[in-house]
C-alpha cells in the first residue's frame, strides 16, 4: 500500500513540475499600492492552497456550529426532563 501511495505521489509531483515548466510565463497582479509578478504555476498553486485552507476552515466552522446546536438541544432536553 505504501508503494502505491509513493508512486501516486511521485506521479503527481512530476505532473506538477511539467505543468510549472510549461507555464513559466509571468502573471502580473496590481494591488493598487504595489505590483507582484509571479509565474503562472506559482499563482495556480497559491490559489489551490488558499482554496484548500478556506474550504477546510469553512467545513470546520460548519461542523462546530452543528455540534454546538446539538449540545445546546441536549442540555435543554435534560433540564426539561428534570423539571
N, CA, C and O of each residue as an XYZ file, in Angstrom:
332
protein
N       0.825     -1.191      0.000
C       0.000      0.000      0.000
C       0.874      1.262      0.000
O       0.590      2.233     -0.701
N       1.936      1.222      0.798
C       2.836      2.376      0.841
C       3.491      2.632     -0.514
O       3.712      3.778     -0.904
N       3.794      1.558     -1.217
C       4.414      1.688     -2.531
C       3.466      2.379     -3.510
O       3.889      3.235     -4.286
N       2.202      2.013     -3.474
C       1.216      2.637     -4.364
C       1.084      4.118     -4.049
O       1.051      4.946     -4.959
N       1.009      4.456     -2.782
C       0.897      5.862     -2.378
C       2.141      6.632     -2.818
O       2.030      7.755     -3.310
N       3.315      6.043     -2.647
C       4.554      6.701     -3.056
C       4.591      6.916     -4.563
O       5.019      7.973     -5.027
N       4.145      5.925     -5.331
C       4.123      6.056     -6.787
C       3.135      7.131     -7.241
O       3.432      7.904     -8.152
N       1.978      7.178     -6.617
C       0.986      8.215     -6.957
C       1.545      9.589     -6.611
O       1.391     10.529     -7.390
N       2.186      9.717     -5.465
C       2.767     10.993     -5.063
C       3.859     11.428     -6.032
O       3.912     12.597     -6.415
N       4.711     10.525     -6.424
C       5.771     10.842     -7.387
C       5.169     11.272     -8.718
O       5.655     12.216     -9.342
N       4.112     10.585     -9.160
C       3.443     10.952    -10.409
C       2.841     12.352    -10.332
O       2.986     13.139    -11.267
N       2.168     12.667     -9.233
C       1.550     13.986     -9.070
C       2.618     15.077     -9.042
O       2.432     16.133     -9.647
N       3.712     14.842     -8.362
C       4.795     15.822     -8.313
C       5.403     16.014     -9.704
O       5.704     17.140    -10.101
N       5.581     14.928    -10.436
C       6.138     15.021    -11.793
C       5.211     15.815    -12.707
O       5.672     16.660    -13.475
N       3.912     15.552    -12.629
C       2.946     16.310    -13.436
C       2.984     17.784    -13.052
O       2.911     18.654    -13.920
N       3.097     18.065    -11.768
C       3.187     19.451    -11.311
C       4.432     20.149    -11.819
O       4.377     21.314    -12.214
N       5.553     19.448    -11.811
C       6.793     20.027    -12.320
C       6.704     20.306    -13.821
O       7.159     21.348    -14.293
N       6.120     19.380    -14.557
C       5.963     19.582    -16.005
C       5.024     20.755    -16.261
O       5.301     21.602    -17.111
N       3.919     20.807    -15.533
C       2.964     21.904    -15.690
C       3.634     23.250    -15.384
O       3.447     24.223    -16.115
N       4.407     23.295    -14.309
C       5.101     24.527    -13.949
C       6.134     24.935    -14.983
O       6.303     26.122    -15.260
N       6.820     23.964    -15.552
C       7.835     24.261    -16.566
C       7.201     24.766    -17.861
O       7.750     25.645    -18.525
N       6.051     24.210    -18.214
C       5.386     24.625    -19.446
C       4.663     25.965    -19.301
O       4.363     26.616    -20.302
N       4.383     26.375    -18.079
C       3.685     27.629    -17.826
C       4.559     28.563    -16.996
O       4.154     29.033    -15.933
N       5.743     28.819    -17.493
C       6.703     29.631    -16.750
C       6.515     31.130    -16.987
O       7.237     31.937    -16.401
N       5.562     31.517    -17.834
C       5.324     32.942    -18.088
C       4.911     33.641    -16.806
O       4.293     33.039    -15.927
N       5.260     34.923    -16.708
C       4.905     35.691    -15.527
C       3.503     36.267    -15.651
O       3.070     36.671    -16.730
N       2.807     36.293    -14.525
C       1.488     36.892    -14.426
C       1.631     38.069    -13.471
O       2.178     37.922    -12.378
N       1.139     39.241    -13.882
C       1.248     40.441    -13.042
C      -0.048     40.670    -12.280
O      -1.140     40.535    -12.832
N       0.085     41.014    -11.014
C      -1.047     41.375    -10.170
C      -0.807     42.787     -9.668
O       0.275     43.098     -9.171
N      -1.814     43.645     -9.796
C      -1.717     45.030     -9.348
C      -2.629     45.201     -8.139
O      -3.847     45.062     -8.255
N      -2.048     45.499     -6.982
C      -2.804     45.652     -5.744
C      -3.100     47.097     -5.403
O      -3.565     47.377     -4.298
N      -2.851     48.016     -6.305
C      -3.078     49.428     -6.037
C      -1.866     50.066     -5.385
O      -1.382     51.099     -5.847
N      -1.375     49.462     -4.318
C      -0.210     50.012     -3.630
C       1.090     49.397     -4.140
O       2.175     49.876     -3.810
N       0.987     48.352     -4.931
C       2.187     47.709     -5.456
C       1.814     46.647     -6.470
O       0.648     46.275     -6.603
N       2.812     46.169     -7.176
C       2.615     45.132     -8.170
C       3.407     43.892     -7.795
O       4.434     43.967     -7.120
N       2.909     42.755     -8.249
C       3.570     41.484     -7.996
C       3.535     40.684     -9.284
O       2.481     40.547     -9.904
N       4.665     40.161     -9.686
C       4.749     39.312    -10.871
C       5.257     37.941    -10.449
O       6.362     37.811     -9.924
N       4.443     36.927    -10.682
C       4.787     35.548    -10.311
C       4.542     34.630    -11.499
O       3.734     34.954    -12.369
N       5.225     33.492    -11.550
C       4.957     32.527    -12.625
C       3.529     31.970    -12.517
O       2.949     31.928    -11.432
N       2.978     31.546    -13.653
C       1.609     31.011    -13.669
C       1.463     29.814    -12.738
O       0.455     29.692    -12.042
N       2.444     28.944    -12.717
C       2.380     27.761    -11.865
C       2.302     28.129    -10.389
O       1.547     27.518     -9.633
N       3.079     29.124     -9.979
C       3.054     29.561     -8.579
C       1.721     30.211     -8.243
O       1.199     30.031     -7.142
N       1.164     30.973     -9.196
C      -0.138     31.600     -8.968
C      -1.212     30.533     -8.813
O      -2.081     30.653     -7.948
N      -1.165     29.491     -9.640
C      -2.135     28.405     -9.544
C      -1.973     27.660     -8.226
O      -2.965     27.348     -7.567
N      -0.752     27.374     -7.839
C      -0.506     26.679     -6.582
C      -1.007     27.503     -5.393
O      -1.609     26.955     -4.469
N      -0.763     28.805     -5.411
C      -1.233     29.674     -4.331
C      -2.756     29.686     -4.277
O      -3.334     29.653     -3.191
N      -3.414     29.734     -5.440
C      -4.877     29.724     -5.473
C      -5.422     28.407     -4.946
O      -6.406     28.398     -4.206
N      -4.793     27.289     -5.317
C      -5.236     25.987     -4.827
C      -5.058     25.866     -3.316
O      -5.944     25.362     -2.627
N      -3.931     26.321     -2.802
C      -3.694     26.260     -1.360
C      -4.660     27.160     -0.592
O      -5.166     26.776      0.462
N      -4.911     28.343     -1.115
C      -5.854     29.254     -0.468
C      -7.255     28.652     -0.459
O      -7.951     28.730      0.554
N      -7.676     28.057     -1.564
C      -8.977     27.410     -1.621
C      -9.083     26.232     -0.675
O     -10.122     26.020     -0.051
N      -8.007     25.465     -0.567
C      -7.985     24.323      0.336
C      -8.119     24.777      1.790
O      -8.883     24.196      2.560
N      -7.370     25.822      2.159
C      -7.413     26.333      3.534
C      -8.789     26.926      3.837
O      -9.366     26.644      4.887
N      -9.318     27.747      2.925
C     -10.625     28.354      3.162
C     -11.735     27.305      3.183
O     -12.664     27.414      3.983
N     -11.657     26.299      2.327
C     -12.638     25.220      2.349
C     -12.588     24.421      3.638
O     -13.628     24.088      4.206
N     -11.397     24.116      4.100
C     -11.245     23.401      5.364
C     -11.744     24.207      6.543
O     -12.384     23.670      7.447
N     -11.454     25.492      6.534
C     -11.924     26.372      7.607
C     -13.442     26.458      7.615
O     -14.061     26.420      8.678
N     -14.046     26.574      6.435
C     -15.500     26.630      6.331
C     -16.134     25.334      6.827
O     -17.119     25.374      7.565
N     -15.588     24.197      6.437
C     -16.114     22.905      6.889
C     -15.974     22.755      8.393
O     -16.886     22.257      9.054
N     -14.851     23.176      8.937
C     -14.626     23.074     10.376
C     -15.602     23.945     11.148
O     -16.178     23.511     12.146
N     -15.786     25.180     10.682
C     -16.711     26.078     11.366
C     -18.146     25.576     11.268
O     -18.909     25.696     12.226
N     -18.522     25.015     10.123
C     -19.863     24.465      9.967
C     -20.109     23.273     10.879
O     -21.174     23.159     11.486
N     -19.132     22.391     10.974
C     -19.264     21.232     11.859
C     -19.304     21.676     13.312
O     -20.040     21.107     14.119
N     -18.533     22.667     13.640
C     -18.502     23.175     15.016
C     -19.842     23.786     15.401
O     -20.314     23.595     16.521
N     -20.460     24.525     14.473
C     -21.765     25.128     14.747
C     -22.821     24.046     14.949
O     -23.677     24.173     15.824
N     -22.768     22.976     14.143
C     -23.715     21.878     14.310
C     -23.551     21.175     15.643
O     -24.538     20.808     16.280
N     -22.316     20.986     16.068
C     -22.073     20.356     17.370
C     -22.591     21.217     18.510
O     -23.159     20.708     19.476
N     -22.389     22.536     18.390
C     -22.893     23.445     19.435
C     -24.412     23.365     19.514
O     -24.982     23.330     20.605
N     -25.072     23.335     18.344
C     -26.532     23.266     18.305
C     -27.031     21.984     18.958
O     -27.980     22.016     19.742
N     -26.400     20.856     18.643
C     -26.802     19.586     19.231
C     -26.559     19.560     20.738
O     -27.378     19.045     21.500
N     -25.423     20.121     21.157
C     -25.112     20.161     22.590
C     -26.137     21.009     23.337
O     -26.582     20.644     24.425
N     -26.507     22.146     22.744
C     -27.483     23.036     23.368
C     -28.852     22.360     23.434
O     -29.559     22.495     24.432
N     -29.228     21.638     22.386
C     -30.506     20.933     22.375
C     -30.517     19.826     23.425
O     -31.527     19.607     24.092
N     -29.395     19.132     23.567
C     -29.294     18.075     24.575
C     -29.416     18.645     25.981
O     -30.070     18.047     26.836
N     -28.799     19.786     26.229
C     -28.879     20.422     27.555
C     -30.325     20.835     27.845
O     -30.820     20.643     28.955
N     -30.984     21.395     26.856
C     -32.381     21.806     27.028
C     -33.275     20.618     27.295
O     -34.196     20.706     28.108
N     -33.021     19.509     26.627
C     -33.804     18.301     26.819
C     -33.589     17.727     28.213
O     -34.531     17.255     28.850
N     -32.355     17.769     28.680
C     -32.017     17.234     30.002
C     -32.656     18.044     31.124
O     -33.124     17.467     32.105
N     -32.685     19.375     30.998
C     -33.280     20.204     32.042
C     -34.796     20.090     32.039
O     -35.422     20.252     33.086
N     -35.413     19.811     30.865
C     -36.855     19.640     30.787
C     -37.285     18.333     31.467
O     -38.355     18.267     32.072
N     -36.440     17.291     31.364
C     -36.756     16.015     31.980
C     -36.641     16.086     33.498
O     -37.351     15.371     34.206
N     -35.746     16.948     34.012
C     -35.550     17.069     35.448
C     -36.709     17.816     36.100
O     -37.011     17.565     37.267
N     -37.355     18.713     35.392
C     -38.414     19.556     35.969
C     -39.701     18.825     36.170
O     -40.675     19.408     36.646
